[in-house]
Amino acid sequence: MKASDLFVRALEAEEVEYIFGIPGEENLDLLESLRNSKIKLILTRHEQGASFMAAAYGRLTGKPGVALSTLGPGATNLVTGAAYANLGGMPLVMITGQKPTKKSKQGRFQIVDVVEMMRPLTKYTRQIVNSANIPTHVRESFRVAMEERPGAVHLELPEDVAAESVEAELFQPHETRRPAADEKSLRKALELIQTAHSPLILVGAGANRKRTQAALHKFIEVTGIPFFNTQMGKGVVDERHPLFLGTAALSDLDYLHCAISRADLIINVGHDVVEKPPFFMQHGGTEVIHINFFSAEIDAVYFPQLEVIGDIANTVERLAAELKPQRSWDFSYFMKVKAEIDAHTLEGGDDPRFPLIPQRIVCDVRSVMPADGIVSLDNGMYKIWFARNYKTYRQNTLLLDNALATMGAGFPVAMAAKIVHPDKKVLAICGDGGFLMTVQELETAVRLGLDLVILVLNDSGYGMIKWKQSAMGFPTYGLDFKNPDISALANSFGAHGIRIESADMFAKELEQRLSSKGVHVIDLPIDYSENERVLTKGLKAKTCLL
């Protein structure tokens, strides 16, 4: 058969449903093979949007999402998506085309060394030089992409290789079992937890796996140990749980850190140092048990005293089977801090000011979104407010990026979420800066007939950097811009645009739009003056309960 047909058959063997991207002339054999396959090509308007969508598909399903581009400029446009997936632990397979490798007719036109470009950003990158090796490279790329820690991989398929005739057998995927932690490390962990006075559980991004979610819930129920999470650990355990303290949206000085500073042991489940640190370790301070698929990367703020390495769910299940509440445990202070956090995060939820303050926006969104509704956050100042204040009830219903933290991903990620979960309500929340970086995908969303809402928080500037600029004592400079009429822009794409004109209008419009067909863009003015009052001056002035 033709090599491109073999390539597509190998993708089908991996149960690929969608390929997101923009083909070029170097992909035409592959494109023809896709036309005759079960795989659906989702044509996007920019390769970066395609890579974000594919990475989000991987995050939500556990199976690698697939992104496609041509050579040169198409491939370079995948770079941010590669870093997004690799740092965020999302399985992603990128396929790029290339000019003929055996006989060049165009010199170096559009040619860059894509394989070497991708090397520092991926777990695996290969050019396919022999069509008989296609099954090997495809199977290996998918295996590596899914293996803990998940991430991005890259395959380059030159057009002359794609056009070859070839005979080769496919490799069928098979289930693999991860190794369990050794008995000695488990015994030591049990001893540390049982002899602790005030242990705390931390839920990190690596705990966001189906089996781990159930195991953690049981562990918390059995032991009664309070827990908190990192930003990418939100929703792994229902945050309405009476033992949930809060989210470490900041690295230090928040109310949550009052509790962390009183803990003598933190059971750190699935945390990865790629996330912004949820706390700073100090020599001679709180001890940490590192429970993860892989060893800890030691740095100045993270140096655990015990590492329990193996399948996380298995480790947590085995600990839960042998642990029971200890009379020596004292969580009374943690519960006082929880009450303080709960009261603090409710403040401003009914504030009538317009433009709306962040606390009111978070409160209104939470009141409208169903328990299984999916919110996809882009990156901006509002992400801190949502991480701190938005109670997340179910796994993968608040999608945010606390690894690469790139702007522009929120909207494409929401599109992928709607494709994976067409029955759920999906809301993208973007700043005006991030939204304009991938606004062209409005055409893609309309063409696909997706039903979703994009909320654009409009402050005519790069709000988070302005907050940092002010906090560091610098005058405001270089961070303001003028926006187009966002609702009119949405309408020009065939979406439905609206601008919010009052505080009371927002929740009603959001609820109506979430229940309507089509793509809806809500332009919402936001007032970020609360950043300084609450997050700068307020947190500095707080006192931890005695």
N, C-alpha and C positions, 0 to 999 in steps of 0.2 A: 504494500500500500504506500501511498504518499506519506512522507514523514510528518507533515502537518496533520494528517488524519490520525496517525499514530499518537501524536502529541495530544490531540483532543480526546482520543479514546483513553489515554492515560489520565487526563483530567476527569473524565466521566467515571473512571474506576475509583477516583478519590471523592466521588459524589459531589462534584462542583455543580452548583445550581446557577450561579451568575458569574459573569466577568464584567467588571466595571472599567471603562476606559475609553480611549480614543485611538483607533488603529491608524497606521500610516501605510505607505506603499510597501514597506518592508514586511508588513503583517498580512498581505493580501492572501497568500496561500492559507495561512492560519484562519483568516476571516472566512474564507470559503469553506473550510472544514467545520468551523463553528456553525455556519448556516445550515449544515446538514446534521447537526447534533442536537442533544436535549438541553444543552447549556444555553441560557439566555444572555445575550450581550446587552448590557445597559450602557448606552452611549452617553457620556457626560460632556460638559462644556469646557472642562479643564482637567488635566491629569491629576492635579492635586486633589480636587474634589473626588475623583475616582479612587484614589488611594485612601482617603479618609473613609469613604463608604465601605471599601473592601476591608479595612482594618476594623471598622465598627461591626461588620458582619462577623468577622472572626471573634471579636470580643463577646458578641451576643450568643453565638452558636457553639463556640469552642472549636469549630472547623475553620481552616484558613480561608479568608476571603481572597479573591483573585483580582488583581489590577493589571491592565494591559496598556502599553504605549508603544510608539515607534521608537526609533533610535534618537540620538542627539537631544534636541530640545524637548521632545516628548519624555525621554528618560530622565532628563534633569528635573523635569517638573514633578517626578515621583519622589524626589529626595526627601522633602519635608514629610510626606506620608510614610516613608520608610523609617525615618527617625521617630515619628509619632507612634508607629506600631511597635518598634523595637524597644523604645524606652517604656512604653505603656504595657508591655507584655501581651500584645495582641497578635494572633497568628495571621500572617499576611504573605501571600505569594505574588511577586511582581514578575511579569513577563514583558520583556522588551524585544523589539526587532533589531536587526543590524544589516548593513550592506553585505553583499556576498564576501565571504572570507577567502575564497579560493581564487577568485578572479575579480579584481576591482576595475570598474570602468569610470569611476568618478573621483579618483584621488582620495582626498580626505574630507570631502564635502559632508558636513553634518556629523562627522565621526569624532566621538570622544570615547575614551576607554571607560565604558559604563560599568564593566565588571569591577574594575579597581575603584571607581567612584563609589560603588555600593559597598565595598568591603568593610569600611569602618561603621557602616550604618545597618548592617544585616548580620544574621547568624550564618548565612551560607550564600555564596554568589558564584555562578558558573556560566561560561559560554558553552553552548552545545556545539561541538565540532564534528561529532560523528552521530548521524541519525540513529544508528543502532543502539546508542546509549540513552535515547530519549526516555524509555521507561525507568531506567536507573535514576536519572537526574530528577524526574518528576516525583517518583516515590520518595527519594531522599529529601527533596525540598519540602514536601508536605510533612514528612516525619519530623524534620528539624524544626519547622515552623510551629508544630504543635507541642514538641517536647518542652517540658518545664526547664527554664522559663520560656513561654511562648514569645514569638517575635517575627521579624520580617526576613524573608529570603528572596533571592532574585535569580531568574534564569534568562539568559539571552539566547534567542533563536534566530540566527542569521537567515536571510531569505533563501540563499542557495541550499542550505541544509534543510529548510522547511519544504523545498520543492523536490528533494531526492526521493527515489523509490527505496523502500526498506522492508526487511523482514525481521521482526523482533517480537518477543513475548512480553506481555504486561506483568507487572508485579502487583498482586492484590494486597490492599491494606489489611492489617490484622491488629487486633487489640493488644495493647501492651499494658503490663501492670508495673507500677512504680514500686521501688523497694521501700520497705518499712524501716522505721527507725530501730536502732539496736536497743536491746533490753537495758543495758547499763545506763544509757542516756535517759531512758524513760524512768528508771528507778530514781535517778538523781533529780529529775524534774518533779516527780511525785514528792520526794523528800523536801525540796525547796518550797513547793506549794503548801504542803501540809504544815510546815514549820513557820511559814510567813505569818505576819501579824495582820497586814492589810494588802493582800494581793489585788491586782487589777488585770483585766484582759484587754489587750489591744488587737483590733481586727484590721488587718491591712489588705492591700490589693491582692496579694497572693492567696488570700482566703476566699476570694470571689470565684468559687468553683461550686458546681451543683452539690457534690457529695460533702464538701467541707461545710457548706451552709447548714445542712441538716445536723451534721456532727457538732458544730459550734453551738447551735441552739440547744441541743441536748446537754452539752457540757455546761452551759450557763444555767440551765434549769436544774441540773443535778447538784451543782456546787453552790449556786447562789452568789457567785463572784460577779461584781459589777464590771461593766465593759465600756470601752469607748472605741472609736474607729478613726482611721485616716480618711482623707477625702475619697480615695478610690476604694475604700472598704465600706462606704455608706450603703446601707440596705442589705448587706449580707445577713445581718440579724435585724429584725424589725425594730426600728428606733422608737416605737411606742412601748417597748418592753420596760417594765418598771426598774430594771437594773441598768438601763442605758444612761450614761452620763452626758455624752456629747461627742462632737466631732472636732478633731484637732485641725482646724482650718488655718491656724497660726502655729508657729514653732514654739512660742513661748509667751508668757505674760497674759494669757487668756484665763478666764475663770476655770476652765478645765485643768489648767496647769496647777491650780491650787491642790486639786485631788492628786494629780500625778506626783507632785512633790511630797505628798504624805504617804504614797505607796512605798512599801519596802520591797515589792517584787512586781514586775510587769511581765505577764505571760504574753509574749509578742507573737501573734499568729499571722504569718503570711506577710509581714512587713518587708518592704524592699527599699534599700537606701536611695533608689532612683526617685522615690517620692520625697517631697519636702519633709524634713524630719518632724514627727509629731511632738517630739520633746528633745531636749538636749541632755545626754547622759553626762554625769560628773563622776570623776574618780572618787571612790568612797561613798557614793550615793546609792540610789535605788538600783537593785540588781535586776537583770533582764534575762529571761529565757527566750531564746530564738527558736521558734518552731516554724520550719519551712522546708521546701523541697530541696533547697541548696544552702550551702554554708553562708554565713554572714560575711559581708564585705566590711572590714573594719576601717573606721575613720575616726576623726577626733570627737564626734558626737555619738557614735554607735559602736560599742564594744561589749557585746553580751557576755555574761559570765558562764552561760551554758547554752549549747546548741543541740537541738534535737532534730536531726536531719532525716527526712524521709517523706513519704506521702502524708500531707497535712491531715487529711480526713482520718486516715488510719491512726495517726498519732493522737489526735483529739479524741477519737472514739475510745482508744485504749486508756487514756487518762481519765475520761469520764467513767469508764467501767470500774475504776479503782478508787476514785476520789469521792469523798462525801464531806459535807460541811464540818468545819473544825470549830470547837468551842473557843479556840484562841483567836479566831478571825474577828476583826472589828471593822465594819463598814459604815459606822454611824457618821463619820466625817464625810465620807463620799456621798452619802444621801443628803447631807446638808448642802454640799456643793451642787448636787443635782438640782435641788430645789432652787438654788440661786441661779443656775444656768437656765432652767426652764422659765423662770420669771424674767430673766434678762432677755432671752430670745423671743419672748412674746411682746416685749415693749415696742411700741410703734406700729403694731400690727393693724391698728384701726386709725392711724394718723390721717386726718383729712386733708393735709397739705397737697397742693399740686404745683409743679410736677411731683410725682410720687416719690417717697423716700424708699430705700431698699427694703426696709423691714415690712412695709405695707405691701410691696410687690410680692415678697416671699409668702406672706400670709395669704394674700389673695390667690396666688398660684396654688398653694397647698389646699386651700378650701375648695377649689374648682377641680383639680386633678383627681381622678379616681385612684384607689390604692395601687392598681396595676398600670396606671398611666405612666408613660415614659417622658422624662424631661431630659433633653440634651443641652448641656451648657457649653457655650463657647468660652473663651478665656478673656476675662476682664475683671474689674472690681467687684461686680455682682457675684462672681464665683465664690468669693470669700463669704459673702452674706448668705448665699444659698447653702454652702457647706456648713456654716454655723447654725443657721436658723431653719432649714428645710428638713423636717422629719421625713425620712425615707422608709417606706414600709416594706418594700420587697426588693429582692436582688435585681440589679441592673435596671432600676427605674429612675435613677439619677446618674446619667452618664456624663462624667467630667474627666478632664485630663490633668492630672497632677504630676506628670512626668516630663514630657516635652513642653506642655502648656502652650501650644501654639494657637494663635488666633486663626479664625477661618474654618475650624473643623466642626463647630457646633451644628450648623445647618446640614452639611452632608451626612454627618453621623445620624441626625434625626431622620433623614431620608432612608438610610439603611435600616434604622430601627423600624420604620413603617413597612418596609419591604419584608423584613423578618417577621414582624408582628402586625399584620394588616388589621387585626381585630382590636388592637389597643389604640387609645388616644395618645398622640405623640405631639410634643411641644418642643421646639427649638428656642432657646433663649440666647440671644446674641447682643453684643454691644454694637453700636453703629460702626465702629472701626472694623470689627471682625466680620460683620455681615457683608460689608462692601467688598471683602476679600474673596468671597465665593458666591456673590449675588447672582452670577451667571447661571448657577445651578437651579434657579427658579424655573428656567425653561425646561430643564430636565424633569423637575418635580411635576410640573404641569403636564408635560408630554406623557409621563408615566401614569398620570391620573391618581397621584397620591392624595390622601386626605390628611393634611397636617397643618399646624399653625406655627408661624415663626414670629416670636416676640422680639422686636428690636428696641433695646433700651438706648434712648437718644439723649446724649449730653454734649454732642458736637465736639468731642475730644477723646483723647486716650486717657480715660478716667483713672485707671490703676496707676499709671506712671505719674499722673498729676498728683495723686495722693502721696506716692513715695517722694516726689519732688518737694512737696510741701512739708512732709514729715522730716525731711533732711535739711529744712531751712532754706531751700532755694526758692527764688521767685518763679512764678509760673512762666514758662517759656517753651515755645516750639511744639506744643502738644494740642493745639486747638485747630479745628477745621470747620468747613461748612458742608452740610449734607444736602443731597438732593431731596425732593419731595418723595419720601420713602413709600407712601401709599400710592402715589401716582406711578412711581417706578414699578411697584408690584403689579399694578393694573396693566402696565404696558407689556408685561410678560404673560398676561392671561391669568394671573393670580388675583386675589381679592384683597385690596389694601384698605386700611382704615387708620386714622390718627385718633388717639385718645385725647379728649379735651377736658376731662374732669376726673377726680379720684373715684367717684362712685360709678363712673362709666366702665372702668377697666374690667372688673370681675364679671360683670354682666356680658360684656362683649367677648371676653375670653371663653366663657362657658358656651355662648352661642356659637362661636367659631369652631370650637372643638367638636361640636355636635353637627357641624355642617360639612358637606362634601367640598372637595377641592383644596387648593393651597391658599392659606390666608396669612397675610402679613400685617401685624399690629405694630404701629409706630407709637411708642410710649415714652414721653419725656420723663427723665429721671433726675432727681436732686441728690447729689452725692455729698452734700454738706455734712451728713451724718457720719461720714468716714472719719472726720477729725474729731467730732464730738464723742463718738462711741469707741472707735477702734484706736484712735491715737490718744486723746486726753482721757477718755473714760477708762480704758484698760490700764493706763499708767496710774490712775488715781485709785483704782480698786484696792481693797484690802481683802486678803484671804480670811475666811471665817476662822475664829479661834476655837 
